[in-house]
Structure formats: structure tokens, C-alpha cells
Amino acid sequence: MLLDRPAAGEPGTAHLATHTVPLDEAPRAYEMVKARSDGCVRAVIRPGD
């Protein structure tokens, strides 16, 4: 159901992520979210970058 929404032209969810990091920086991203440092509220971790 959620995958159908962007195809139907509904708004995406990219705006929900405050930071995007590659997989090898996941531990740093978790710490950023935990400490709310640099305004980080939600981090998206990209595999394979």
C-alpha cells in the first residue's frame, strides 16, 4: 500500500529524513539521532553507497 502512494502522485517521504548517510556511517548516525546533534531527528542509512 505504501509503495503505491508515490506512483499515484502522492507526496513522498524524503522530507521526513533530516540526514542521509552511507551504511559505513550508521554508528555515527545513531549517535547523532540519540544526541539530536546537528539537528538530526531522523537519519536514513543508504546501503551500498
mmCIF entry with sequence, helices, sheets and N, C-alpha, C, O atoms, coordinates in Angstrom:
data_MODEL
# 
_entry.id   MODEL 
# 
_entity.id                         1 
_entity.type                       polymer 
_entity.pdbx_number_of_molecules   1 
# 
_entity_poly.entity_id                      1 
_entity_poly.type                           'polypeptide(L)' 
_entity_poly.nstd_linkage                   no 
_entity_poly.nstd_monomer                   no 
_entity_poly.pdbx_seq_one_letter_code       MLLDRPAAGEPGTAHLATHTVPLDEAPRAYEMVKARSDGCVRAVIRPGD 
_entity_poly.pdbx_seq_one_letter_code_can   MLLDRPAAGEPGTAHLATHTVPLDEAPRAYEMVKARSDGCVRAVIRPGD 
_entity_poly.pdbx_strand_id                 A 
# 
loop_
_entity_poly_seq.entity_id 
_entity_poly_seq.num 
_entity_poly_seq.mon_id 
_entity_poly_seq.hetero 
1 1  MET n 
1 2  LEU n 
1 3  LEU n 
1 4  ASP n 
1 5  ARG n 
1 6  PRO n 
1 7  ALA n 
1 8  ALA n 
1 9  GLY n 
1 10 GLU n 
1 11 PRO n 
1 12 GLY n 
1 13 THR n 
1 14 ALA n 
1 15 HIS n 
1 16 LEU n 
1 17 ALA n 
1 18 THR n 
1 19 HIS n 
1 20 THR n 
1 21 VAL n 
1 22 PRO n 
1 23 LEU n 
1 24 ASP n 
1 25 GLU n 
1 26 ALA n 
1 27 PRO n 
1 28 ARG n 
1 29 ALA n 
1 30 TYR n 
1 31 GLU n 
1 32 MET n 
1 33 VAL n 
1 34 LYS n 
1 35 ALA n 
1 36 ARG n 
1 37 SER n 
1 38 ASP n 
1 39 GLY n 
1 40 CYS n 
1 41 VAL n 
1 42 ARG n 
1 43 ALA n 
1 44 VAL n 
1 45 ILE n 
1 46 ARG n 
1 47 PRO n 
1 48 GLY n 
1 49 ASP n 
# 
_struct_asym.id          A 
_struct_asym.entity_id   1 
# 
loop_
_struct_conf.conf_type_id 
_struct_conf.id 
_struct_conf.pdbx_PDB_helix_id 
_struct_conf.beg_label_comp_id 
_struct_conf.beg_label_asym_id 
_struct_conf.beg_label_seq_id 
_struct_conf.pdbx_beg_PDB_ins_code 
_struct_conf.end_label_comp_id 
_struct_conf.end_label_asym_id 
_struct_conf.end_label_seq_id 
_struct_conf.pdbx_end_PDB_ins_code 
_struct_conf.beg_auth_comp_id 
_struct_conf.beg_auth_asym_id 
_struct_conf.beg_auth_seq_id 
_struct_conf.end_auth_comp_id 
_struct_conf.end_auth_asym_id 
_struct_conf.end_auth_seq_id 
_struct_conf.pdbx_PDB_helix_class 
_struct_conf.details 
_struct_conf.pdbx_PDB_helix_length 
HELX_P HELX_P1 AA1 ASP A 4  ? ALA A 7  ? ASP A 4  ALA A 7  1 ? 4  
HELX_P HELX_P2 AA2 ALA A 14 ? LEU A 16 ? ALA A 14 LEU A 16 5 ? 3  
HELX_P HELX_P3 AA3 LEU A 23 ? GLU A 25 ? LEU A 23 GLU A 25 5 ? 3  
HELX_P HELX_P4 AA4 ALA A 26 ? ALA A 35 ? ALA A 26 ALA A 35 1 ? 10 
HELX_P HELX_P5 AA5 SER A 37 ? GLY A 39 ? SER A 37 GLY A 39 5 ? 3  
# 
_struct_conf_type.id          HELX_P 
_struct_conf_type.criteria    ? 
_struct_conf_type.reference   ? 
# 
_struct_sheet.id               AA1 
_struct_sheet.type             ? 
_struct_sheet.number_strands   2 
_struct_sheet.details          ? 
# 
_struct_sheet_order.sheet_id     AA1 
_struct_sheet_order.range_id_1   1 
_struct_sheet_order.range_id_2   2 
_struct_sheet_order.offset       ? 
_struct_sheet_order.sense        parallel 
# 
loop_
_struct_sheet_range.sheet_id 
_struct_sheet_range.id 
_struct_sheet_range.beg_label_comp_id 
_struct_sheet_range.beg_label_asym_id 
_struct_sheet_range.beg_label_seq_id 
_struct_sheet_range.pdbx_beg_PDB_ins_code 
_struct_sheet_range.end_label_comp_id 
_struct_sheet_range.end_label_asym_id 
_struct_sheet_range.end_label_seq_id 
_struct_sheet_range.pdbx_end_PDB_ins_code 
_struct_sheet_range.beg_auth_comp_id 
_struct_sheet_range.beg_auth_asym_id 
_struct_sheet_range.beg_auth_seq_id 
_struct_sheet_range.end_auth_comp_id 
_struct_sheet_range.end_auth_asym_id 
_struct_sheet_range.end_auth_seq_id 
AA1 1 HIS A 19 ? PRO A 22 ? HIS A 19 PRO A 22 
AA1 2 ALA A 43 ? ARG A 46 ? ALA A 43 ARG A 46 
# 
loop_
_atom_site.group_PDB 
_atom_site.id 
_atom_site.type_symbol 
_atom_site.label_atom_id 
_atom_site.label_alt_id 
_atom_site.label_comp_id 
_atom_site.label_asym_id 
_atom_site.label_entity_id 
_atom_site.label_seq_id 
_atom_site.pdbx_PDB_ins_code 
_atom_site.Cartn_x 
_atom_site.Cartn_y 
_atom_site.Cartn_z 
_atom_site.occupancy 
_atom_site.B_iso_or_equiv 
_atom_site.pdbx_formal_charge 
_atom_site.auth_seq_id 
_atom_site.auth_comp_id 
_atom_site.auth_asym_id 
_atom_site.auth_atom_id 
_atom_site.pdbx_PDB_model_num 
ATOM 1   N N  . MET A 1 1  ? 0.819  -1.186 0.000  1.00 0.00 ? 1  MET A N  1 
ATOM 2   C CA . MET A 1 1  ? 0.000  0.000  0.000  1.00 0.00 ? 1  MET A CA 1 
ATOM 3   C C  . MET A 1 1  ? 0.875  1.267  0.000  1.00 0.00 ? 1  MET A C  1 
ATOM 4   O O  . MET A 1 1  ? 0.607  2.201  -0.757 1.00 0.00 ? 1  MET A O  1 
ATOM 5   N N  . LEU A 1 2  ? 1.904  1.302  0.834  1.00 0.00 ? 2  LEU A N  1 
ATOM 6   C CA . LEU A 1 2  ? 2.754  2.486  0.896  1.00 0.00 ? 2  LEU A CA 1 
ATOM 7   C C  . LEU A 1 2  ? 3.527  2.716  -0.395 1.00 0.00 ? 2  LEU A C  1 
ATOM 8   O O  . LEU A 1 2  ? 3.784  3.860  -0.771 1.00 0.00 ? 2  LEU A O  1 
ATOM 9   N N  . LEU A 1 3  ? 3.900  1.636  -1.074 1.00 0.00 ? 3  LEU A N  1 
ATOM 10  C CA . LEU A 1 3  ? 4.633  1.782  -2.321 1.00 0.00 ? 3  LEU A CA 1 
ATOM 11  C C  . LEU A 1 3  ? 3.754  2.320  -3.445 1.00 0.00 ? 3  LEU A C  1 
ATOM 12  O O  . LEU A 1 3  ? 4.262  2.889  -4.411 1.00 0.00 ? 3  LEU A O  1 
ATOM 13  N N  . ASP A 1 4  ? 2.457  2.145  -3.326 1.00 0.00 ? 4  ASP A N  1 
ATOM 14  C CA . ASP A 1 4  ? 1.534  2.637  -4.346 1.00 0.00 ? 4  ASP A CA 1 
ATOM 15  C C  . ASP A 1 4  ? 1.357  4.150  -4.275 1.00 0.00 ? 4  ASP A C  1 
ATOM 16  O O  . ASP A 1 4  ? 1.023  4.773  -5.283 1.00 0.00 ? 4  ASP A O  1 
ATOM 17  N N  . ARG A 1 5  ? 1.566  4.736  -3.139 1.00 0.00 ? 5  ARG A N  1 
ATOM 18  C CA . ARG A 1 5  ? 1.313  6.177  -2.969 1.00 0.00 ? 5  ARG A CA 1 
ATOM 19  C C  . ARG A 1 5  ? 2.170  7.058  -3.872 1.00 0.00 ? 5  ARG A C  1 
ATOM 20  O O  . ARG A 1 5  ? 1.615  7.918  -4.556 1.00 0.00 ? 5  ARG A O  1 
ATOM 21  N N  . PRO A 1 6  ? 3.496  6.890  -3.912 1.00 0.00 ? 6  PRO A N  1 
ATOM 22  C CA . PRO A 1 6  ? 4.283  7.742  -4.823 1.00 0.00 ? 6  PRO A CA 1 
ATOM 23  C C  . PRO A 1 6  ? 3.888  7.533  -6.285 1.00 0.00 ? 6  PRO A C  1 
ATOM 24  O O  . PRO A 1 6  ? 3.880  8.484  -7.066 1.00 0.00 ? 6  PRO A O  1 
ATOM 25  N N  . ALA A 1 7  ? 3.564  6.309  -6.653 1.00 0.00 ? 7  ALA A N  1 
ATOM 26  C CA . ALA A 1 7  ? 3.158  6.034  -8.029 1.00 0.00 ? 7  ALA A CA 1 
ATOM 27  C C  . ALA A 1 7  ? 1.857  6.752  -8.372 1.00 0.00 ? 7  ALA A C  1 
ATOM 28  O O  . ALA A 1 7  ? 1.613  7.082  -9.532 1.00 0.00 ? 7  ALA A O  1 
ATOM 29  N N  . ALA A 1 8  ? 1.031  6.991  -7.374 1.00 0.00 ? 8  ALA A N  1 
ATOM 30  C CA . ALA A 1 8  ? -0.233 7.685  -7.587 1.00 0.00 ? 8  ALA A CA 1 
ATOM 31  C C  . ALA A 1 8  ? -0.062 9.203  -7.538 1.00 0.00 ? 8  ALA A C  1 
ATOM 32  O O  . ALA A 1 8  ? -1.039 9.943  -7.657 1.00 0.00 ? 8  ALA A O  1 
ATOM 33  N N  . GLY A 1 9  ? 1.174  9.667  -7.364 1.00 0.00 ? 9  GLY A N  1 
ATOM 34  C CA . GLY A 1 9  ? 1.432  11.099 -7.339 1.00 0.00 ? 9  GLY A CA 1 
ATOM 35  C C  . GLY A 1 9  ? 1.292  11.737 -5.980 1.00 0.00 ? 9  GLY A C  1 
ATOM 36  O O  . GLY A 1 9  ? 1.353  12.961 -5.866 1.00 0.00 ? 9  GLY A O  1 
ATOM 37  N N  . GLU A 1 10 ? 1.105  10.939 -4.944 1.00 0.00 ? 10 GLU A N  1 
ATOM 38  C CA . GLU A 1 10 ? 1.017  11.496 -3.599 1.00 0.00 ? 10 GLU A CA 1 
ATOM 39  C C  . GLU A 1 10 ? 2.406  11.906 -3.125 1.00 0.00 ? 10 GLU A C  1 
ATOM 40  O O  . GLU A 1 10 ? 3.410  11.393 -3.621 1.00 0.00 ? 10 GLU A O  1 
ATOM 41  N N  . PRO A 1 11 ? 2.467  12.816 -2.179 1.00 0.00 ? 11 PRO A N  1 
ATOM 42  C CA . PRO A 1 11 ? 3.772  13.278 -1.686 1.00 0.00 ? 11 PRO A CA 1 
ATOM 43  C C  . PRO A 1 11 ? 4.638  12.126 -1.181 1.00 0.00 ? 11 PRO A C  1 
ATOM 44  O O  . PRO A 1 11 ? 4.137  11.148 -0.626 1.00 0.00 ? 11 PRO A O  1 
ATOM 45  N N  . GLY A 1 12 ? 5.928  12.262 -1.381 1.00 0.00 ? 12 GLY A N  1 
ATOM 46  C CA . GLY A 1 12 ? 6.869  11.256 -0.917 1.00 0.00 ? 12 GLY A CA 1 
ATOM 47  C C  . GLY A 1 12 ? 7.210  11.428 0.542  1.00 0.00 ? 12 GLY A C  1 
ATOM 48  O O  . GLY A 1 12 ? 6.606  12.239 1.244  1.00 0.00 ? 12 GLY A O  1 
ATOM 49  N N  . THR A 1 13 ? 8.178  10.662 0.994  1.00 0.00 ? 13 THR A N  1 
ATOM 50  C CA . THR A 1 13 ? 8.576  10.717 2.397  1.00 0.00 ? 13 THR A CA 1 
ATOM 51  C C  . THR A 1 13 ? 9.991  11.257 2.591  1.00 0.00 ? 13 THR A C  1 
ATOM 52  O O  . THR A 1 13 ? 10.492 11.280 3.715  1.00 0.00 ? 13 THR A O  1 
ATOM 53  N N  . ALA A 1 14 ? 10.638 11.692 1.515  1.00 0.00 ? 14 ALA A N  1 
ATOM 54  C CA . ALA A 1 14 ? 12.020 12.157 1.609  1.00 0.00 ? 14 ALA A CA 1 
ATOM 55  C C  . ALA A 1 14 ? 12.173 13.307 2.600  1.00 0.00 ? 14 ALA A C  1 
ATOM 56  O O  . ALA A 1 14 ? 13.218 13.447 3.235  1.00 0.00 ? 14 ALA A O  1 
ATOM 57  N N  . HIS A 1 15 ? 11.144 14.122 2.732  1.00 0.00 ? 15 HIS A N  1 
ATOM 58  C CA . HIS A 1 15 ? 11.219 15.272 3.635  1.00 0.00 ? 15 HIS A CA 1 
ATOM 59  C C  . HIS A 1 15 ? 11.276 14.860 5.110  1.00 0.00 ? 15 HIS A C  1 
ATOM 60  O O  . HIS A 1 15 ? 11.593 15.690 5.963  1.00 0.00 ? 15 HIS A O  1 
ATOM 61  N N  . LEU A 1 16 ? 10.982 13.620 5.421  1.00 0.00 ? 16 LEU A N  1 
ATOM 62  C CA . LEU A 1 16 ? 10.994 13.164 6.812  1.00 0.00 ? 16 LEU A CA 1 
ATOM 63  C C  . LEU A 1 16 ? 12.408 12.917 7.331  1.00 0.00 ? 16 LEU A C  1 
ATOM 64  O O  . LEU A 1 16 ? 12.626 12.922 8.542  1.00 0.00 ? 16 LEU A O  1 
ATOM 65  N N  . ALA A 1 17 ? 13.359 12.704 6.448  1.00 0.00 ? 17 ALA A N  1 
ATOM 66  C CA . ALA A 1 17 ? 14.746 12.446 6.862  1.00 0.00 ? 17 ALA A CA 1 
ATOM 67  C C  . ALA A 1 17 ? 15.482 13.760 7.023  1.00 0.00 ? 17 ALA A C  1 
ATOM 68  O O  . ALA A 1 17 ? 15.465 14.600 6.123  1.00 0.00 ? 17 ALA A O  1 
ATOM 69  N N  . THR A 1 18 ? 16.123 13.940 8.156  1.00 0.00 ? 18 THR A N  1 
ATOM 70  C CA . THR A 1 18 ? 16.917 15.157 8.348  1.00 0.00 ? 18 THR A CA 1 
ATOM 71  C C  . THR A 1 18 ? 18.352 14.954 7.887  1.00 0.00 ? 18 THR A C  1 
ATOM 72  O O  . THR A 1 18 ? 19.037 15.919 7.548  1.00 0.00 ? 18 THR A O  1 
ATOM 73  N N  . HIS A 1 19 ? 18.813 13.710 7.870  1.00 0.00 ? 19 HIS A N  1 
ATOM 74  C CA . HIS A 1 19 ? 20.172 13.394 7.444  1.00 0.00 ? 19 HIS A CA 1 
ATOM 75  C C  . HIS A 1 19 ? 20.171 12.066 6.691  1.00 0.00 ? 19 HIS A C  1 
ATOM 76  O O  . HIS A 1 19 ? 19.400 11.162 7.015  1.00 0.00 ? 19 HIS A O  1 
ATOM 77  N N  . THR A 1 20 ? 21.029 11.955 5.698  1.00 0.00 ? 20 THR A N  1 
ATOM 78  C CA . THR A 1 20 ? 21.199 10.720 4.945  1.00 0.00 ? 20 THR A CA 1 
ATOM 79  C C  . THR A 1 20 ? 22.671 10.364 4.953  1.00 0.00 ? 20 THR A C  1 
ATOM 80  O O  . THR A 1 20 ? 23.518 11.193 4.622  1.00 0.00 ? 20 THR A O  1 
ATOM 81  N N  . VAL A 1 21 ? 22.979 9.124  5.332  1.00 0.00 ? 21 VAL A N  1 
ATOM 82  C CA . VAL A 1 21 ? 24.376 8.701  5.449  1.00 0.00 ? 21 VAL A CA 1 
ATOM 83  C C  . VAL A 1 21 ? 24.572 7.330  4.809  1.00 0.00 ? 21 VAL A C  1 
ATOM 84  O O  . VAL A 1 21 ? 23.631 6.541  4.726  1.00 0.00 ? 21 VAL A O  1 
ATOM 85  N N  . PRO A 1 22 ? 25.800 7.046  4.354  1.00 0.00 ? 22 PRO A N  1 
ATOM 86  C CA . PRO A 1 22 ? 26.077 5.702  3.837  1.00 0.00 ? 22 PRO A CA 1 
ATOM 87  C C  . PRO A 1 22 ? 26.130 4.693  4.984  1.00 0.00 ? 22 PRO A C  1 
ATOM 88  O O  . PRO A 1 22 ? 26.275 5.062  6.150  1.00 0.00 ? 22 PRO A O  1 
ATOM 89  N N  . LEU A 1 23 ? 26.010 3.425  4.633  1.00 0.00 ? 23 LEU A N  1 
ATOM 90  C CA . LEU A 1 23 ? 25.957 2.350  5.619  1.00 0.00 ? 23 LEU A CA 1 
ATOM 91  C C  . LEU A 1 23 ? 27.150 2.365  6.577  1.00 0.00 ? 23 LEU A C  1 
ATOM 92  O O  . LEU A 1 23 ? 26.988 2.097  7.767  1.00 0.00 ? 23 LEU A O  1 
ATOM 93  N N  . ASP A 1 24 ? 28.331 2.672  6.074  1.00 0.00 ? 24 ASP A N  1 
ATOM 94  C CA . ASP A 1 24 ? 29.507 2.638  6.945  1.00 0.00 ? 24 ASP A CA 1 
ATOM 95  C C  . ASP A 1 24 ? 29.506 3.750  7.999  1.00 0.00 ? 24 ASP A C  1 
ATOM 96  O O  . ASP A 1 24 ? 30.332 3.730  8.912  1.00 0.00 ? 24 ASP A O  1 
ATOM 97  N N  . GLU A 1 25 ? 28.601 4.706  7.887  1.00 0.00 ? 25 GLU A N  1 
ATOM 98  C CA . GLU A 1 25 ? 28.487 5.765  8.893  1.00 0.00 ? 25 GLU A CA 1 
ATOM 99  C C  . GLU A 1 25 ? 27.278 5.572  9.812  1.00 0.00 ? 25 GLU A C  1 
ATOM 100 O O  . GLU A 1 25 ? 26.898 6.488  10.541 1.00 0.00 ? 25 GLU A O  1 
ATOM 101 N N  . ALA A 1 26 ? 26.677 4.384  9.777  1.00 0.00 ? 26 ALA A N  1 
ATOM 102 C CA . ALA A 1 26 ? 25.491 4.106  10.585 1.00 0.00 ? 26 ALA A CA 1 
ATOM 103 C C  . ALA A 1 26 ? 25.723 4.342  12.078 1.00 0.00 ? 26 ALA A C  1 
ATOM 104 O O  . ALA A 1 26 ? 24.872 4.955  12.722 1.00 0.00 ? 26 ALA A O  1 
ATOM 105 N N  . PRO A 1 27 ? 26.839 3.884  12.658 1.00 0.00 ? 27 PRO A N  1 
ATOM 106 C CA . PRO A 1 27 ? 27.033 4.141  14.096 1.00 0.00 ? 27 PRO A CA 1 
ATOM 107 C C  . PRO A 1 27 ? 27.036 5.638  14.428 1.00 0.00 ? 27 PRO A C  1 
ATOM 108 O O  . PRO A 1 27 ? 26.489 6.052  15.450 1.00 0.00 ? 27 PRO A O  1 
ATOM 109 N N  . ARG A 1 28 ? 27.651 6.437  13.566 1.00 0.00 ? 28 ARG A N  1 
ATOM 110 C CA . ARG A 1 28 ? 27.679 7.887  13.781 1.00 0.00 ? 28 ARG A CA 1 
ATOM 111 C C  . ARG A 1 28 ? 26.257 8.458  13.667 1.00 0.00 ? 28 ARG A C  1 
ATOM 112 O O  . ARG A 1 28 ? 25.875 9.340  14.436 1.00 0.00 ? 28 ARG A O  1 
ATOM 113 N N  . ALA A 1 29 ? 25.484 7.951  12.712 1.00 0.00 ? 29 ALA A N  1 
ATOM 114 C CA . ALA A 1 29 ? 24.112 8.426  12.533 1.00 0.00 ? 29 ALA A CA 1 
ATOM 115 C C  . ALA A 1 29 ? 23.267 8.129  13.767 1.00 0.00 ? 29 ALA A C  1 
ATOM 116 O O  . ALA A 1 29 ? 22.497 8.980  14.213 1.00 0.00 ? 29 ALA A O  1 
ATOM 117 N N  . TYR A 1 30 ? 23.407 6.934  14.315 1.00 0.00 ? 30 TYR A N  1 
ATOM 118 C CA . TYR A 1 30 ? 22.649 6.594  15.528 1.00 0.00 ? 30 TYR A CA 1 
ATOM 119 C C  . TYR A 1 30 ? 23.013 7.531  16.673 1.00 0.00 ? 30 TYR A C  1 
ATOM 120 O O  . TYR A 1 30 ? 22.140 7.959  17.428 1.00 0.00 ? 30 TYR A O  1 
ATOM 121 N N  . GLU A 1 31 ? 24.286 7.848  16.805 1.00 0.00 ? 31 GLU A N  1 
ATOM 122 C CA . GLU A 1 31 ? 24.707 8.773  17.862 1.00 0.00 ? 31 GLU A CA 1 
ATOM 123 C C  . GLU A 1 31 ? 24.157 10.171 17.613 1.00 0.00 ? 31 GLU A C  1 
ATOM 124 O O  . GLU A 1 31 ? 23.756 10.857 18.553 1.00 0.00 ? 31 GLU A O  1 
ATOM 125 N N  . MET A 1 32 ? 24.135 10.598 16.352 1.00 0.00 ? 32 MET A N  1 
ATOM 126 C CA . MET A 1 32 ? 23.593 11.917 16.023 1.00 0.00 ? 32 MET A CA 1 
ATOM 127 C C  . MET A 1 32 ? 22.105 12.000 16.390 1.00 0.00 ? 32 MET A C  1 
ATOM 128 O O  . MET A 1 32 ? 21.660 13.008 16.941 1.00 0.00 ? 32 MET A O  1 
ATOM 129 N N  . VAL A 1 33 ? 21.343 10.954 16.090 1.00 0.00 ? 33 VAL A N  1 
ATOM 130 C CA . VAL A 1 33 ? 19.923 10.943 16.419 1.00 0.00 ? 33 VAL A CA 1 
ATOM 131 C C  . VAL A 1 33 ? 19.738 10.941 17.935 1.00 0.00 ? 33 VAL A C  1 
ATOM 132 O O  . VAL A 1 33 ? 18.916 11.683 18.472 1.00 0.00 ? 33 VAL A O  1 
ATOM 133 N N  . LYS A 1 34 ? 20.502 10.111 18.603 1.00 0.00 ? 34 LYS A N  1 
ATOM 134 C CA . LYS A 1 34 ? 20.388 9.999  20.060 1.00 0.00 ? 34 LYS A CA 1 
ATOM 135 C C  . LYS A 1 34 ? 20.667 11.333 20.747 1.00 0.00 ? 34 LYS A C  1 
ATOM 136 O O  . LYS A 1 34 ? 19.962 11.724 21.677 1.00 0.00 ? 34 LYS A O  1 
ATOM 137 N N  . ALA A 1 35 ? 21.711 12.029 20.274 1.00 0.00 ? 35 ALA A N  1 
ATOM 138 C CA . ALA A 1 35 ? 22.109 13.297 20.887 1.00 0.00 ? 35 ALA A CA 1 
ATOM 139 C C  . ALA A 1 35 ? 21.397 14.496 20.257 1.00 0.00 ? 35 ALA A C  1 
ATOM 140 O O  . ALA A 1 35 ? 21.521 15.622 20.739 1.00 0.00 ? 35 ALA A O  1 
ATOM 141 N N  . ARG A 1 36 ? 20.650 14.246 19.175 1.00 0.00 ? 36 ARG A N  1 
ATOM 142 C CA . ARG A 1 36 ? 19.999 15.324 18.425 1.00 0.00 ? 36 ARG A CA 1 
ATOM 143 C C  . ARG A 1 36 ? 21.022 16.368 17.977 1.00 0.00 ? 36 ARG A C  1 
ATOM 144 O O  . ARG A 1 36 ? 20.706 17.552 17.863 1.00 0.00 ? 36 ARG A O  1 
ATOM 145 N N  . SER A 1 37 ? 22.241 15.918 17.726 1.00 0.00 ? 37 SER A N  1 
ATOM 146 C CA . SER A 1 37 ? 23.279 16.842 17.286 1.00 0.00 ? 37 SER A CA 1 
ATOM 147 C C  . SER A 1 37 ? 23.061 17.231 15.832 1.00 0.00 ? 37 SER A C  1 
ATOM 148 O O  . SER A 1 37 ? 22.511 16.453 15.053 1.00 0.00 ? 37 SER A O  1 
ATOM 149 N N  . ASP A 1 38 ? 23.482 18.411 15.474 1.00 0.00 ? 38 ASP A N  1 
ATOM 150 C CA . ASP A 1 38 ? 23.363 18.937 14.118 1.00 0.00 ? 38 ASP A CA 1 
ATOM 151 C C  . ASP A 1 38 ? 21.909 18.928 13.640 1.00 0.00 ? 38 ASP A C  1 
ATOM 152 O O  . ASP A 1 38 ? 21.652 18.862 12.438 1.00 0.00 ? 38 ASP A O  1 
ATOM 153 N N  . GLY A 1 39 ? 20.964 18.994 14.571 1.00 0.00 ? 39 GLY A N  1 
ATOM 154 C CA . GLY A 1 39 ? 19.552 18.997 14.212 1.00 0.00 ? 39 GLY A CA 1 
ATOM 155 C C  . GLY A 1 39 ? 19.041 17.669 13.681 1.00 0.00 ? 39 GLY A C  1 
ATOM 156 O O  . GLY A 1 39 ? 17.994 17.619 13.034 1.00 0.00 ? 39 GLY A O  1 
ATOM 157 N N  . CYS A 1 40 ? 19.762 16.606 13.946 1.00 0.00 ? 40 CYS A N  1 
ATOM 158 C CA . CYS A 1 40 ? 19.408 15.276 13.419 1.00 0.00 ? 40 CYS A CA 1 
ATOM 159 C C  . CYS A 1 40 ? 18.262 14.675 14.231 1.00 0.00 ? 40 CYS A C  1 
ATOM 160 O O  . CYS A 1 40 ? 18.378 14.460 15.438 1.00 0.00 ? 40 CYS A O  1 
ATOM 161 N N  . VAL A 1 41 ? 17.154 14.411 13.541 1.00 0.00 ? 41 VAL A N  1 
ATOM 162 C CA . VAL A 1 41 ? 15.991 13.786 14.172 1.00 0.00 ? 41 VAL A CA 1 
ATOM 163 C C  . VAL A 1 41 ? 15.767 12.408 13.582 1.00 0.00 ? 41 VAL A C  1 
ATOM 164 O O  . VAL A 1 41 ? 15.476 11.453 14.304 1.00 0.00 ? 41 VAL A O  1 
ATOM 165 N N  . ARG A 1 42 ? 15.904 12.305 12.257 1.00 0.00 ? 42 ARG A N  1 
ATOM 166 C CA . ARG A 1 42 ? 15.732 11.015 11.565 1.00 0.00 ? 42 ARG A CA 1 
ATOM 167 C C  . ARG A 1 42 ? 16.848 10.872 10.546 1.00 0.00 ? 42 ARG A C  1 
ATOM 168 O O  . ARG A 1 42 ? 17.024 11.726 9.677  1.00 0.00 ? 42 ARG A O  1 
ATOM 169 N N  . ALA A 1 43 ? 17.581 9.809  10.659 1.00 0.00 ? 43 ALA A N  1 
ATOM 170 C CA . ALA A 1 43 ? 18.662 9.542  9.707  1.00 0.00 ? 43 ALA A CA 1 
ATOM 171 C C  . ALA A 1 43 ? 18.265 8.374  8.812  1.00 0.00 ? 43 ALA A C  1 
ATOM 172 O O  . ALA A 1 43 ? 17.743 7.363  9.281  1.00 0.00 ? 43 ALA A O  1 
ATOM 173 N N  . VAL A 1 44 ? 18.516 8.529  7.535  1.00 0.00 ? 44 VAL A N  1 
ATOM 174 C CA . VAL A 1 44 ? 18.302 7.450  6.574  1.00 0.00 ? 44 VAL A CA 1 
ATOM 175 C C  . VAL A 1 44 ? 19.674 6.874  6.259  1.00 0.00 ? 44 VAL A C  1 
ATOM 176 O O  . VAL A 1 44 ? 20.603 7.604  5.915  1.00 0.00 ? 44 VAL A O  1 
ATOM 177 N N  . ILE A 1 45 ? 19.789 5.567  6.380  1.00 0.00 ? 45 ILE A N  1 
ATOM 178 C CA . ILE A 1 45 ? 21.066 4.886  6.118  1.00 0.00 ? 45 ILE A CA 1 
ATOM 179 C C  . ILE A 1 45 ? 20.957 4.199  4.762  1.00 0.00 ? 45 ILE A C  1 
ATOM 180 O O  . ILE A 1 45 ? 20.112 3.327  4.561  1.00 0.00 ? 45 ILE A O  1 
ATOM 181 N N  . ARG A 1 46 ? 21.824 4.603  3.834  1.00 0.00 ? 46 ARG A N  1 
ATOM 182 C CA . ARG A 1 46 ? 21.813 4.078  2.475  1.00 0.00 ? 46 ARG A CA 1 
ATOM 183 C C  . ARG A 1 46 ? 22.772 2.905  2.354  1.00 0.00 ? 46 ARG A C  1 
ATOM 184 O O  . ARG A 1 46 ? 23.973 3.086  2.555  1.00 0.00 ? 46 ARG A O  1 
ATOM 185 N N  . PRO A 1 47 ? 22.298 1.734  2.040  1.00 0.00 ? 47 PRO A N  1 
ATOM 186 C CA . PRO A 1 47 ? 23.206 0.597  1.810  1.00 0.00 ? 47 PRO A CA 1 
ATOM 187 C C  . PRO A 1 47 ? 23.862 0.741  0.439  1.00 0.00 ? 47 PRO A C  1 
ATOM 188 O O  . PRO A 1 47 ? 23.256 1.270  -0.493 1.00 0.00 ? 47 PRO A O  1 
ATOM 189 N N  . GLY A 1 48 ? 25.071 0.280  0.324  1.00 0.00 ? 48 GLY A N  1 
ATOM 190 C CA . GLY A 1 48 ? 25.742 0.224  -0.958 1.00 0.00 ? 48 GLY A CA 1 
ATOM 191 C C  . GLY A 1 48 ? 26.309 1.517  -1.488 1.00 0.00 ? 48 GLY A C  1 
ATOM 192 O O  . GLY A 1 48 ? 26.696 1.563  -2.656 1.00 0.00 ? 48 GLY A O  1 
ATOM 193 N N  . ASP A 1 49 ? 26.381 2.574  -0.693 1.00 0.00 ? 49 ASP A N  1 
ATOM 194 C CA . ASP A 1 49 ? 26.991 3.826  -1.166 1.00 0.00 ? 49 ASP A CA 1 
ATOM 195 C C  . ASP A 1 49 ? 28.438 3.894  -0.769 1.00 0.00 ? 49 ASP A C  1 
ATOM 196 O O  . ASP A 1 49 ? 29.118 4.873  -1.078 1.00 0.00 ? 49 ASP A O  1 
# 
